Amino acid sequence: MTNAEQRELVREIIHRQTTQPAPPLRLFFTRPAGCGKTFVQQLAMDLYNRYSNTGNNTAYNAFVI
């Protein structure tokens, strides 16, 4: 379950992935422990990879460095 801010980010990611060309989306999370930063990061990567037009080309998939 996502809160309002997380849903807004989800909508933005889907919009950018389905509207071309879209500028890169760079995220920086700063919140206290236990607020859902990792959940949102994993959700953002999943959405990016799901809605990406790169097909199965893993070289362009989102990942954490």
N, C-alpha and C positions, 0 to 999 in steps of 0.2 A: 504494500500500500504506500502510495506517495503522498506527500503533503502538497500544498498549493505551489510552493517554489519549485519543487521537484517536477511537478506536472508541467509547469511553464518551461522548464529546461527540456523535458521530453518533447513537448510540442515544437520547440525551437530546433532541436536536433532533427526531428522528422521533416520539418519544413525545409531545413538546409539540405537534407539529403534528397529530397524530392523536387527541389527547385534548383535548376542549373543556370548559370554557374553560381556557386555559393562560396563566399570567402571562408577560409579555415576557421574552425571553432577551437579556441584555446580556453581551457578551464583551469582555474586555480581555486582549490577548496580550502577555506579556513573556518573551522568550527571546532567546538570542543569534542572530546572523545564521546562516542556513542550516539552521535547525532545523525549518522547515516551517510558519511562521506564515501565510504567504500561501496555501499549499496548504490549510490548515485553514480559513482565512477563505473562500476560494472554494468549498470543499466545503460549509461551513455555509450559504452563500448559495444554492448549488445545491439543497441539501436543503430549505431553507426554501421556496424557490420551487416545487420539485417537489411537496412535500407540503402546500402551502398550499391552503386552501379558497377562495381568492379567484379561482380560474379564471385567465383571461387578463388580469385587471385589473392592469396594470403599476404602478398607483399604490400598490399594497400589496406589491409585490415587494421582496425584500431587495436592497440596493445599498450601495456604499461612498461615503461623502461625502468 
